[in-house]
Amino acid sequence: MRTHSKLWTDGPPIAFFGLIVSTKIYSLWVYMTGNPDLWMMLKNIGSIDEYGSGAAFYLTDELSYLLYFVTALAFDALVFYSFIVRSEARNRPEGPWENIFPLITVFVPVIGFTLLFIPQVRQFVPGYSAETLAMLRDLTPMYGFYTKMLGLTIGFIGAALSVWSISYLKKSFGLRAAVRSLVTTGPYARMRHPLYVGEVIHILGIAILSGKPIALYLFVFAVALQVVRARIEERKFLRTLPEYREYMQQTGFLWPRLGKA
């Protein structure tokens, strides 16, 4: 009976994230095997100047992207693993706010930013004004490269924090609001929702990479969704675990608490 319940509740997300992880691994393989210039530069890293003045920027761009991509892949793999091993909920989700709203906070940003990177959609989305681009160009002709590096760096930091957080959640992880066990170690020792903070930072990096003003509005909307989601979860934990109130007094909400309560 328990196995049947596990398949019914966790089967769809396991299949979904399994597909995501498989697709990303295949995409990474295609990208790596189809990029001979990158391999050639890495083999001759000591004499990279021979490839021209732009070689260092190209290599930095490629390696930064790969680091970010692999980190995001690690997060998806941990989500996949967590769904497989997670324990039965002590208090299951109830009602639309605990069942549907958390899924909205996950898939609205994912769908929104995915659309922004589809060329057929992207061409109809207004970009930054000519005045803004001229101002950036006056600051440095390399503003496009630096903006991309900024987005990749922020995205990597967010993805890395998410990986760190979910590595401690594991059996307590879930997309919907459910109570399994209280995790108070690792990043959760000082902050109650480090996974959501990581997701928010990650989304900011993607918003910068998109190069579209509307992405910043989508980022603000995503932050608001995550705040509401965290509050919903906290109310559920307070109803289920008496020790959660003391944990709240010892930790920060979406920021680390540095001192003892």
Accessible surface in RSA format (square Angstrom, percent):
REM  Atomic radii and reference values for relative SASA: ProtOr
REM  Chains: A
REM  Algorithm: Lee & Richards
REM  Probe-radius: 1.40
REM  Slices: 20
REM RES _ NUM      All-atoms   Total-Side   Main-Chain    Non-polar    All polar
REM                ABS   REL    ABS   REL    ABS   REL    ABS   REL    ABS   REL
RES MET A   1   196.80 101.9 150.40  99.5  46.40 110.5 129.10 109.8  67.70  89.7
RES ARG A   2   173.01  72.6 164.33  83.8   8.67  20.7  73.18 100.0  99.83  60.5
RES THR A   3    99.03  70.4  94.52  95.8   4.51  10.8  61.76  83.0  37.27  56.3
RES HIS A   4   121.91  66.6 117.73  81.8   4.19  10.7  83.54  86.1  38.37  44.7
RES SER A   5    34.49  29.1  30.65  40.9   3.84   8.8  20.69  44.1  13.80  19.3
RES LYS A   6    50.52  24.6  49.15  30.2   1.37   3.3  49.95  45.0   0.58   0.6
RES LEU A   7   116.40  64.8 109.36  78.2   7.03  17.7 109.93  77.2   6.47  17.4
RES TRP A   8   196.58  78.9 183.17  88.7  13.42  31.5 157.55  84.0  39.03  63.3
RES THR A   9    33.61  23.9  19.16  19.4  14.45  34.4  16.19  21.7  17.42  26.3
RES ASP A  10     5.25   3.7   5.25   5.2   0.00   0.0   0.00   0.0   5.25   5.2
RES GLY A  11    19.81  24.4   0.00   N/A  19.81  24.4  16.35  44.9   3.47   7.8
RES PRO A  12    87.27  63.6  74.67  68.1  12.60  45.8  83.39  68.8   3.88  24.1
RES PRO A  13    25.20  18.4  20.67  18.8   4.53  16.5  24.98  20.6   0.23   1.4
RES ILE A  14    40.75  23.2  40.49  30.2   0.26   0.6  40.49  29.2   0.26   0.7
RES ALA A  15    69.13  63.6  52.14  80.5  17.00  38.7  62.65  88.2   6.48  17.2
RES PHE A  16    86.43  43.2  81.17  50.3   5.25  13.7  86.12  52.2   0.31   0.9
RES PHE A  17    16.64   8.3  16.64  10.3   0.00   0.0  16.64  10.1   0.00   0.0
RES GLY A  18    14.98  18.5   0.00   N/A  14.98  18.5  14.07  38.6   0.92   2.0
RES LEU A  19   119.53  66.6 113.79  81.4   5.74  14.4 117.76  82.7   1.77   4.8
RES ILE A  20    45.01  25.6  41.77  31.1   3.25   7.8  44.98  32.4   0.04   0.1
RES VAL A  21    18.50  12.2  18.50  16.7   0.00   0.0  18.50  16.1   0.00   0.0
RES SER A  22    67.20  56.8  58.51  78.1   8.69  20.0  32.41  69.0  34.79  48.7
RES THR A  23    72.13  51.3  66.75  67.7   5.38  12.8  59.29  79.6  12.84  19.4
RES LYS A  24    57.04  27.8  56.69  34.8   0.34   0.8  35.76  32.2  21.27  22.7
RES ILE A  25    92.93  52.9  92.13  68.6   0.80   1.9  92.13  66.3   0.80   2.2
RES TYR A  26   147.98  69.1 144.18  82.0   3.80   9.9 106.16  79.8  41.82  51.6
RES SER A  27    49.40  41.7  41.24  55.0   8.16  18.8  26.46  56.3  22.94  32.1
RES LEU A  28    36.02  20.1  34.71  24.8   1.30   3.3  36.02  25.3   0.00   0.0
RES TRP A  29   166.00  66.6 162.43  78.6   3.57   8.4 140.72  75.0  25.28  41.0
RES VAL A  30    72.90  48.0  70.37  63.7   2.53   6.1  71.10  61.8   1.80   4.9
RES TYR A  31    71.31  33.3  62.97  35.8   8.34  21.7  63.02  47.4   8.29  10.2
RES MET A  32    39.20  20.3  39.20  25.9   0.00   0.0  38.61  32.8   0.59   0.8
RES THR A  33    78.43  55.8  46.13  46.8  32.30  77.0  41.41  55.6  37.03  56.0
RES GLY A  34    59.46  73.3   0.00   N/A  59.46  73.3  30.41  83.5  29.04  65.0
RES ASN A  35    19.70  13.6  17.99  17.4   1.71   4.1   6.05  14.6  13.65  13.2
RES PRO A  36    93.44  68.1  87.49  79.8   5.95  21.6  91.56  75.6   1.88  11.7
RES ASP A  37    90.22  63.2  88.46  88.1   1.75   4.1  10.72  25.2  79.49  79.3
RES LEU A  38     0.00   0.0   0.00   0.0   0.00   0.0   0.00   0.0   0.00   0.0
RES TRP A  39   113.56  45.6 113.56  55.0   0.00   0.0 109.06  58.2   4.50   7.3
RES MET A  40    95.45  49.4  94.47  62.5   0.97   2.3  80.12  68.1  15.32  20.3
RES MET A  41    19.98  10.3  19.98  13.2   0.00   0.0  19.98  17.0   0.00   0.0
RES LEU A  42    58.94  32.8  45.33  32.4  13.61  34.2  45.62  32.0  13.33  35.9
RES LYS A  43   160.59  78.3 124.58  76.4  36.01  85.7  80.38  72.3  80.21  85.4
RES ASN A  44    54.47  37.6  48.78  47.1   5.69  13.7   9.46  22.8  45.01  43.5
RES ILE A  45    96.81  55.1  89.30  66.5   7.51  18.1  89.30  64.3   7.51  20.4
RES GLY A  46    81.16 100.1   0.00   N/A  81.16 100.1  42.73 117.3  38.43  86.1
RES SER A  47    42.30  35.7  35.53  47.4   6.77  15.6  29.22  62.2  13.08  18.3
RES ILE A  48    28.43  16.2  27.93  20.8   0.51   1.2  27.93  20.1   0.51   1.4
RES ASP A  49   127.69  89.4 110.31 109.8  17.39  41.1  37.18  87.5  90.51  90.3
RES GLU A  50   146.99  84.4 106.83  80.8  40.16  95.6  49.01  94.8  97.97  80.0
RES TYR A  51    87.44  40.8  53.86  30.6  33.59  87.4  51.44  38.7  36.00  44.4
RES GLY A  52    37.53  46.3   0.00   N/A  37.53  46.3  33.60  92.2   3.93   8.8
RES SER A  53   114.13  96.4  82.92 110.7  31.21  71.9  60.17 128.1  53.96  75.6
RES GLY A  54    41.16  50.8   0.00   N/A  41.16  50.8  32.58  89.4   8.58  19.2
RES ALA A  55     5.29   4.9   0.79   1.2   4.50  10.2   3.88   5.5   1.41   3.7
RES ALA A  56    53.66  49.3  50.45  77.9   3.21   7.3  52.03  73.3   1.63   4.3
RES PHE A  57    79.95  40.0  78.45  48.6   1.50   3.9  79.60  48.3   0.35   1.0
RES TYR A  58    71.97  33.6  65.38  37.2   6.59  17.1  64.50  48.5   7.47   9.2
RES LEU A  59     9.32   5.2   9.32   6.7   0.00   0.0   9.32   6.5   0.00   0.0
RES THR A  60    63.44  45.1  58.30  59.1   5.13  12.2  37.98  51.0  25.46  38.5
RES ASP A  61    25.78  18.1  25.74  25.6   0.04   0.1   2.23   5.3  23.55  23.5
RES GLU A  62    22.91  13.2  22.27  16.8   0.64   1.5   0.64   1.2  22.27  18.2
RES LEU A  63    72.33  40.3  67.76  48.5   4.57  11.5  68.26  47.9   4.07  11.0
RES SER A  64    31.52  26.6  23.13  30.9   8.38  19.3  13.20  28.1  18.31  25.7
RES TYR A  65    74.23  34.7  74.23  42.2   0.00   0.0  45.31  34.0  28.93  35.7
RES LEU A  66    18.57  10.3  18.39  13.2   0.17   0.4  18.57  13.0   0.00   0.0
RES LEU A  67    97.70  54.4  92.67  66.3   5.03  12.6  97.07  68.2   0.63   1.7
RES TYR A  68    26.48  12.4  26.45  15.0   0.02   0.1  17.92  13.5   8.56  10.6
RES PHE A  69    31.06  15.5  30.65  19.0   0.41   1.1  30.94  18.8   0.12   0.3
RES VAL A  70    70.72  46.5  70.30  63.6   0.41   1.0  70.30  61.1   0.41   1.1
RES THR A  71    17.04  12.1  13.79  14.0   3.25   7.7  10.90  14.6   6.14   9.3
RES ALA A  72    10.80   9.9   9.20  14.2   1.60   3.6  10.24  14.4   0.56   1.5
RES LEU A  73    21.86  12.2  21.86  15.6   0.00   0.0  21.86  15.4   0.00   0.0
RES ALA A  74    39.16  36.0  32.01  49.4   7.15  16.3  38.42  54.1   0.74   2.0
RES PHE A  75    36.60  18.3  36.60  22.7   0.00   0.0  36.60  22.2   0.00   0.0
RES ASP A  76    13.21   9.3  13.21  13.2   0.00   0.0   0.00   0.0  13.21  13.2
RES ALA A  77    38.74  35.6  35.55  54.9   3.19   7.3  35.98  50.7   2.76   7.3
RES LEU A  78    38.50  21.4  37.81  27.0   0.70   1.7  38.34  26.9   0.16   0.4
RES VAL A  79     2.04   1.3   2.04   1.9   0.00   0.0   2.04   1.8   0.00   0.0
RES PHE A  80    62.07  31.1  62.07  38.4   0.00   0.0  62.07  37.6   0.00   0.0
RES TYR A  81   104.21  48.7 103.94  59.1   0.27   0.7  65.92  49.5  38.29  47.2
RES SER A  82     0.00   0.0   0.00   0.0   0.00   0.0   0.00   0.0   0.00   0.0
RES PHE A  83     3.41   1.7   3.41   2.1   0.00   0.0   3.41   2.1   0.00   0.0
RES ILE A  84    77.84  44.3  67.30  50.1  10.54  25.4  67.47  48.6  10.37  28.1
RES VAL A  85    42.60  28.0  26.70  24.2  15.90  38.3  33.67  29.3   8.93  24.2
RES ARG A  86    23.52   9.9  13.75   7.0   9.77  23.3   0.52   0.7  23.00  13.9
RES SER A  87    43.78  37.0  36.69  49.0   7.09  16.3  34.25  72.9   9.53  13.4
RES GLU A  88    79.72  45.8  65.65  49.7  14.07  33.5  45.04  87.1  34.67  28.3
RES ALA A  89    14.19  13.0   0.98   1.5  13.20  30.0   1.03   1.4  13.16  34.9
RES ARG A  90   155.14  65.1 115.86  59.1  39.28  93.5  46.31  63.3 108.83  66.0
RES ASN A  91    34.87  24.0  30.89  29.9   3.98   9.6   7.91  19.0  26.96  26.1
RES ARG A  92    99.92  42.0  95.50  48.7   4.42  10.5  54.22  74.1  45.70  27.7
RES PRO A  93    20.38  14.9   5.78   5.3  14.60  53.1   5.78   4.8  14.60  90.8
RES GLU A  94   114.86  65.9 103.47  78.3  11.39  27.1  39.27  76.0  75.59  61.7
RES GLY A  95    41.67  51.4   0.00   N/A  41.67  51.4  31.07  85.3  10.59  23.7
RES PRO A  96    86.93  63.4  83.27  75.9   3.67  13.3  85.42  70.5   1.52   9.4
RES TRP A  97   153.99  61.8 152.86  74.0   1.13   2.7 124.15  66.2  29.83  48.4
RES GLU A  98    15.32   8.8  15.32  11.6   0.00   0.0   3.99   7.7  11.33   9.3
RES ASN A  99    35.95  24.8  35.34  34.1   0.61   1.5  16.34  39.3  19.60  18.9
RES ILE A 100    99.03  56.4  99.03  73.8   0.00   0.0  99.03  71.3   0.00   0.0
RES PHE A 101    26.65  13.3  25.89  16.0   0.76   2.0  26.23  15.9   0.42   1.2
RES PRO A 102     0.58   0.4   0.58   0.5   0.00   0.0   0.58   0.5   0.00   0.0
RES LEU A 103    61.19  34.1  60.46  43.3   0.73   1.8  60.95  42.8   0.24   0.7
RES ILE A 104    70.63  40.2  67.20  50.1   3.43   8.3  70.56  50.8   0.08   0.2
RES THR A 105     2.16   1.5   0.00   0.0   2.16   5.1   0.00   0.0   2.16   3.3
RES VAL A 106    29.09  19.1  22.76  20.6   6.33  15.3  27.11  23.6   1.98   5.4
RES PHE A 107    63.75  31.9  63.75  39.5   0.00   0.0  63.75  38.7   0.00   0.0
RES VAL A 108    51.17  33.7  47.36  42.9   3.81   9.2  49.66  43.2   1.51   4.1
RES PRO A 109     6.10   4.4   5.61   5.1   0.49   1.8   5.91   4.9   0.19   1.2
RES VAL A 110    83.49  54.9  76.32  69.1   7.17  17.3  82.90  72.0   0.59   1.6
RES ILE A 111   100.31  57.1  98.26  73.2   2.06   5.0 100.28  72.2   0.04   0.1
RES GLY A 112    17.94  22.1   0.00   N/A  17.94  22.1  15.53  42.6   2.41   5.4
RES PHE A 113     9.92   5.0   9.62   6.0   0.30   0.8   9.90   6.0   0.02   0.1
RES THR A 114    74.58  53.0  67.16  68.1   7.42  17.7  56.22  75.5  18.36  27.7
RES LEU A 115    79.45  44.2  79.45  56.8   0.00   0.0  79.45  55.8   0.00   0.0
RES LEU A 116    11.52   6.4  11.52   8.2   0.00   0.0  11.52   8.1   0.00   0.0
RES PHE A 117    94.92  47.5  74.62  46.2  20.30  52.8  75.21  45.6  19.71  56.4
RES ILE A 118    62.91  35.8  62.00  46.2   0.91   2.2  62.91  45.3   0.00   0.0
RES PRO A 119    96.21  70.1  89.40  81.5   6.81  24.8  92.23  76.1   3.99  24.8
RES GLN A 120   121.38  67.9 115.96  84.7   5.43  12.9  56.68 120.6  64.71  49.1
RES VAL A 121    53.89  35.5  51.74  46.8   2.15   5.2  53.86  46.8   0.03   0.1
RES ARG A 122    72.71  30.5  72.61  37.0   0.10   0.2  25.85  35.3  46.86  28.4
RES GLN A 123   127.23  71.1  86.00  62.9  41.23  98.2  36.37  77.4  90.86  68.9
RES PHE A 124   162.72  81.4 134.31  83.2  28.42  73.9 140.21  85.0  22.52  64.4
RES VAL A 125    23.52  15.5  17.90  16.2   5.62  13.5  19.23  16.7   4.29  11.6
RES PRO A 126   105.12  76.6  91.32  83.2  13.80  50.1 103.62  85.6   1.50   9.3
RES GLY A 127    38.85  47.9   0.00   N/A  38.85  47.9  14.62  40.1  24.24  54.3
RES TYR A 128    75.63  35.3  59.92  34.1  15.71  40.9  48.54  36.5  27.09  33.4
RES SER A 129    56.71  47.9  40.91  54.6  15.80  36.4  44.84  95.5  11.87  16.6
RES ALA A 130    76.60  70.4  62.81  96.9  13.78  31.4  66.77  94.0   9.83  26.0
RES GLU A 131   131.13  75.3 121.93  92.2   9.20  21.9  71.87 139.0  59.26  48.4
RES THR A 132    44.45  31.6  41.05  41.6   3.40   8.1  20.19  27.1  24.26  36.7
RES LEU A 133    58.12  32.4  58.12  41.6   0.00   0.0  58.12  40.8   0.00   0.0
RES ALA A 134    41.21  37.9  40.52  62.5   0.69   1.6  41.21  58.0   0.00   0.0
RES MET A 135   110.02  57.0 105.56  69.9   4.46  10.6  68.72  58.4  41.29  54.7
RES LEU A 136    51.95  28.9  51.81  37.1   0.14   0.4  51.81  36.4   0.14   0.4
RES ARG A 137   119.78  50.3 113.78  58.0   6.00  14.3  50.13  68.5  69.65  42.2
RES ASP A 138   127.11  89.0  92.74  92.3  34.37  81.3  32.61  76.7  94.50  94.2
RES LEU A 139   133.59  74.4 102.29  73.2  31.31  78.7 105.08  73.8  28.51  76.7
RES THR A 140    37.48  26.7  36.08  36.6   1.41   3.4  30.35  40.8   7.13  10.8
RES PRO A 141   116.74  85.1  94.96  86.6  21.77  79.1  95.51  78.9  21.23 131.9
RES MET A 142    67.99  35.2  65.59  43.4   2.40   5.7  34.34  29.2  33.65  44.6
RES TYR A 143    49.75  23.2  48.20  27.4   1.55   4.0  28.87  21.7  20.88  25.7
RES GLY A 144    42.75  52.7   0.00   N/A  42.75  52.7  33.94  93.1   8.81  19.7
RES PHE A 145    37.39  18.7  26.83  16.6  10.56  27.5  32.30  19.6   5.09  14.6
RES TYR A 146   113.22  52.9 108.33  61.6   4.89  12.7  74.98  56.3  38.24  47.1
RES THR A 147    51.78  36.8  48.63  49.3   3.15   7.5  38.34  51.5  13.44  20.3
RES LYS A 148    85.03  41.5  82.62  50.7   2.41   5.7  45.16  40.6  39.87  42.5
RES MET A 149    27.45  14.2  26.97  17.8   0.49   1.2  21.08  17.9   6.38   8.5
RES LEU A 150    94.75  52.8  90.12  64.5   4.63  11.6  94.29  66.2   0.46   1.2
RES GLY A 151     0.00   0.0   0.00   N/A   0.00   0.0   0.00   0.0   0.00   0.0
RES LEU A 152     5.73   3.2   4.75   3.4   0.98   2.5   5.11   3.6   0.61   1.7
RES THR A 153    72.75  51.7  67.84  68.8   4.90  11.7  49.01  65.8  23.73  35.9
RES ILE A 154    31.36  17.8  31.10  23.2   0.26   0.6  31.36  22.6   0.00   0.0
RES GLY A 155     0.05   0.1   0.00   N/A   0.05   0.1   0.05   0.1   0.00   0.0
RES PHE A 156    61.95  31.0  61.95  38.4   0.00   0.0  61.95  37.6   0.00   0.0
RES ILE A 157    89.48  50.9  86.71  64.6   2.77   6.7  88.46  63.7   1.02   2.8
RES GLY A 158     0.00   0.0   0.00   N/A   0.00   0.0   0.00   0.0   0.00   0.0
RES ALA A 159     1.62   1.5   0.68   1.1   0.94   2.1   1.62   2.3   0.00   0.0
RES ALA A 160    36.76  33.8  30.47  47.0   6.29  14.3  32.48  45.7   4.28  11.3
RES LEU A 161    30.85  17.2  26.62  19.0   4.23  10.6  30.17  21.2   0.67   1.8
RES SER A 162     2.42   2.0   2.42   3.2   0.00   0.0   1.81   3.9   0.61   0.9
RES VAL A 163    32.10  21.1  32.10  29.1   0.00   0.0  32.10  27.9   0.00   0.0
RES TRP A 164   123.96  49.7 119.90  58.0   4.06   9.5 112.70  60.1  11.26  18.3
RES SER A 165     0.00   0.0   0.00   0.0   0.00   0.0   0.00   0.0   0.00   0.0
RES ILE A 166     0.00   0.0   0.00   0.0   0.00   0.0   0.00   0.0   0.00   0.0
RES SER A 167    34.97  29.5  28.59  38.1   6.38  14.7  22.70  48.3  12.27  17.2
RES TYR A 168    92.84  43.3  75.54  43.0  17.30  45.0  39.27  29.5  53.57  66.0
RES LEU A 169    28.96  16.1  24.79  17.7   4.17  10.5  24.79  17.4   4.17  11.2
RES LYS A 170    90.43  44.1  90.43  55.5   0.00   0.0  33.83  30.4  56.60  60.3
RES LYS A 171   120.92  59.0 120.53  74.0   0.38   0.9  62.87  56.6  58.05  61.8
RES SER A 172    19.44  16.4   5.36   7.2  14.08  32.4   2.73   5.8  16.71  23.4
RES PHE A 173     7.10   3.6   6.52   4.0   0.58   1.5   7.10   4.3   0.00   0.0
RES GLY A 174    16.12  19.9   0.00   N/A  16.12  19.9   3.15   8.6  12.97  29.0
RES LEU A 175    24.09  13.4  22.70  16.2   1.39   3.5  22.70  15.9   1.39   3.8
RES ARG A 176    74.21  31.2  67.45  34.4   6.75  16.1  12.00  16.4  62.21  37.7
RES ALA A 177     0.51   0.5   0.12   0.2   0.39   0.9   0.51   0.7   0.00   0.0
RES ALA A 178    16.90  15.5   2.89   4.5  14.01  31.9   2.97   4.2  13.94  36.9
RES VAL A 179     0.11   0.1   0.11   0.1   0.00   0.0   0.11   0.1   0.00   0.0
RES ARG A 180    22.74   9.5  16.40   8.4   6.35  15.1   0.55   0.8  22.19  13.4
RES SER A 181    52.57  44.4  49.24  65.7   3.33   7.7  35.83  76.3  16.74  23.5
RES LEU A 182    43.40  24.2  17.90  12.8  25.49  64.1  18.19  12.8  25.21  67.8
RES VAL A 183    23.45  15.4  15.53  14.1   7.91  19.1  19.14  16.6   4.31  11.7
RES THR A 184    61.08  43.4  50.31  51.0  10.77  25.7  22.77  30.6  38.31  57.9
RES THR A 185    79.37  56.5  77.19  78.3   2.18   5.2  67.65  90.9  11.72  17.7
RES GLY A 186    26.53  32.7   0.00   N/A  26.53  32.7   9.24  25.4  17.29  38.7
RES PRO A 187     8.01   5.8   0.59   0.5   7.42  27.0   6.74   5.6   1.27   7.9
RES TYR A 188    14.34   6.7  14.34   8.2   0.00   0.0  12.00   9.0   2.34   2.9
RES ALA A 189    49.05  45.1  33.50  51.7  15.54  35.4  35.81  50.4  13.24  35.1
RES ARG A 190    88.31  37.1  88.28  45.0   0.03   0.1  28.68  39.2  59.63  36.1
RES MET A 191    16.64   8.6  16.64  11.0   0.00   0.0  16.16  13.7   0.47   0.6
RES ARG A 192    22.41   9.4  14.17   7.2   8.24  19.6   0.07   0.1  22.33  13.5
RES HIS A 193    12.25   6.7   9.66   6.7   2.59   6.6   7.78   8.0   4.47   5.2
RES PRO A 194     0.00   0.0   0.00   0.0   0.00   0.0   0.00   0.0   0.00   0.0
RES LEU A 195     9.71   5.4   9.71   6.9   0.00   0.0   9.71   6.8   0.00   0.0
RES TYR A 196    12.67   5.9  12.60   7.2   0.07   0.2   7.47   5.6   5.20   6.4
RES VAL A 197    25.28  16.6  23.71  21.5   1.57   3.8  25.28  22.0   0.00   0.0
RES GLY A 198     0.00   0.0   0.00   N/A   0.00   0.0   0.00   0.0   0.00   0.0
RES GLU A 199    35.60  20.4  34.40  26.0   1.20   2.9  18.32  35.4  17.28  14.1
RES VAL A 200    26.28  17.3  25.93  23.5   0.35   0.8  26.28  22.8   0.00   0.0
RES ILE A 201    47.96  27.3  47.29  35.2   0.67   1.6  47.96  34.5   0.00   0.0
RES HIS A 202    38.88  21.3  38.88  27.0   0.00   0.0  22.27  22.9  16.62  19.3
RES ILE A 203    18.08  10.3  18.08  13.5   0.00   0.0  18.08  13.0   0.00   0.0
RES LEU A 204    52.83  29.4  52.83  37.8   0.00   0.0  52.83  37.1   0.00   0.0
RES GLY A 205     0.00   0.0   0.00   N/A   0.00   0.0   0.00   0.0   0.00   0.0
RES ILE A 206    36.01  20.5  35.97  26.8   0.04   0.1  35.97  25.9   0.04   0.1
RES ALA A 207     0.34   0.3   0.00   0.0   0.34   0.8   0.00   0.0   0.34   0.9
RES ILE A 208    32.46  18.5  24.50  18.3   7.96  19.2  29.36  21.1   3.10   8.4
RES LEU A 209    45.16  25.2  22.56  16.1  22.60  56.8  24.44  17.2  20.72  55.8
RES SER A 210     0.04   0.0   0.00   0.0   0.04   0.1   0.04   0.1   0.00   0.0
RES GLY A 211    31.50  38.8   0.00   N/A  31.50  38.8  22.52  61.8   8.98  20.1
RES LYS A 212    24.82  12.1  24.82  15.2   0.00   0.0   1.73   1.6  23.09  24.6
RES PRO A 213    36.45  26.6  36.02  32.8   0.44   1.6  36.02  29.7   0.44   2.7
RES ILE A 214    90.84  51.7  88.48  65.9   2.36   5.7  89.50  64.4   1.34   3.6
RES ALA A 215     0.00   0.0   0.00   0.0   0.00   0.0   0.00   0.0   0.00   0.0
RES LEU A 216    72.20  40.2  71.82  51.4   0.37   0.9  72.11  50.6   0.09   0.2
RES TYR A 217   162.01  75.6 156.00  88.8   6.01  15.6 109.12  82.0  52.89  65.2
RES LEU A 218    30.79  17.1  26.73  19.1   4.05  10.2  30.21  21.2   0.57   1.5
RES PHE A 219    35.78  17.9  35.78  22.2   0.00   0.0  35.78  21.7   0.00   0.0
RES VAL A 220    95.98  63.2  94.67  85.7   1.31   3.2  95.35  82.8   0.64   1.7
RES PHE A 221   100.45  50.3  96.57  59.8   3.88  10.1 100.16  60.7   0.29   0.8
RES ALA A 222     1.00   0.9   0.72   1.1   0.28   0.6   0.82   1.2   0.17   0.5
RES VAL A 223    44.89  29.5  44.85  40.6   0.04   0.1  44.85  39.0   0.04   0.1
RES ALA A 224    51.62  47.5  44.65  68.9   6.97  15.9  51.16  72.0   0.46   1.2
RES LEU A 225    13.80   7.7  13.47   9.6   0.33   0.8  13.79   9.7   0.01   0.0
RES GLN A 226     3.95   2.2   3.95   2.9   0.00   0.0   1.53   3.3   2.42   1.8
RES VAL A 227    50.03  32.9  50.03  45.3   0.00   0.0  50.03  43.5   0.00   0.0
RES VAL A 228    62.43  41.1  60.83  55.1   1.60   3.9  62.43  54.2   0.00   0.0
RES ARG A 229     5.01   2.1   4.93   2.5   0.08   0.2   0.33   0.5   4.67   2.8
RES ALA A 230     0.00   0.0   0.00   0.0   0.00   0.0   0.00   0.0   0.00   0.0
RES ARG A 231   103.93  43.6 103.44  52.7   0.49   1.2  34.40  47.0  69.53  42.1
RES ILE A 232     7.62   4.3   6.56   4.9   1.05   2.5   6.60   4.8   1.02   2.8
RES GLU A 233    25.37  14.6  24.70  18.7   0.67   1.6   5.78  11.2  19.59  16.0
RES GLU A 234     4.83   2.8   4.77   3.6   0.06   0.1   3.50   6.8   1.33   1.1
RES ARG A 235   134.53  56.5 132.58  67.6   1.95   4.6  57.30  78.3  77.23  46.8
RES LYS A 236     1.45   0.7   1.38   0.8   0.07   0.2   1.07   1.0   0.38   0.4
RES PHE A 237    30.59  15.3  30.59  18.9   0.00   0.0  30.59  18.5   0.00   0.0
RES LEU A 238    52.46  29.2  33.10  23.7  19.36  48.7  33.39  23.4  19.07  51.3
RES ARG A 239   147.95  62.1 107.08  54.6  40.88  97.3  73.31 100.2  74.64  45.2
RES THR A 240    33.79  24.0  13.18  13.4  20.62  49.1  17.89  24.0  15.90  24.0
RES LEU A 241     2.03   1.1   1.58   1.1   0.45   1.1   1.58   1.1   0.45   1.2
RES PRO A 242   118.54  86.4  93.81  85.5  24.73  89.9 104.56  86.3  13.98  86.9
RES GLU A 243    85.12  48.9  75.86  57.4   9.25  22.0  47.77  92.4  37.35  30.5
RES TYR A 244     8.34   3.9   8.34   4.7   0.00   0.0   3.78   2.8   4.57   5.6
RES ARG A 245   140.81  59.1 140.77  71.8   0.04   0.1  48.71  66.6  92.09  55.8
RES GLU A 246   103.04  59.2 100.51  76.0   2.53   6.0  33.18  64.2  69.86  57.0
RES TYR A 247    14.70   6.9  12.61   7.2   2.09   5.4  14.00  10.5   0.70   0.9
RES MET A 248    45.72  23.7  39.10  25.9   6.62  15.8  38.40  32.6   7.32   9.7
RES GLN A 249   102.41  57.3  95.94  70.1   6.47  15.4  34.10  72.6  68.30  51.8
RES GLN A 250    77.13  43.1  73.81  53.9   3.32   7.9  13.53  28.8  63.60  48.2
RES THR A 251     4.91   3.5   1.58   1.6   3.33   7.9   1.58   2.1   3.33   5.0
RES GLY A 252     5.89   7.3   0.00   N/A   5.89   7.3   5.89  16.2   0.00   0.0
RES PHE A 253    12.78   6.4  11.16   6.9   1.62   4.2  11.16   6.8   1.62   4.7
RES LEU A 254    35.04  19.5  24.47  17.5  10.57  26.6  24.47  17.2  10.57  28.4
RES TRP A 255   150.82  60.5 149.81  72.5   1.01   2.4 129.21  68.9  21.61  35.1
RES PRO A 256    71.86  52.4  61.92  56.4   9.94  36.1  61.92  51.1   9.94  61.8
RES ARG A 257    87.47  36.7  83.33  42.5   4.14   9.9  19.29  26.4  68.18  41.3
RES LEU A 258   155.85  86.8 129.85  92.9  26.00  65.4 131.29  92.2  24.55  66.1
RES GLY A 259    41.76  51.5   0.00   N/A  41.76  51.5  35.90  98.5   5.85  13.1
RES LYS A 260   170.38  83.1 140.76  86.4  29.61  70.5  92.39  83.2  77.99  83.1
RES ALA A 261    82.52  75.9  19.10  29.5  63.43 144.3  47.12  66.4  35.41  93.8
END  Absolute sums over single chains surface
CHAIN  1 A    14662.0      12627.7       2034.3      10332.0       4330.0
END  Absolute sums over all chains
TOTAL         14662.0      12627.7       2034.3      10332.0       4330.0
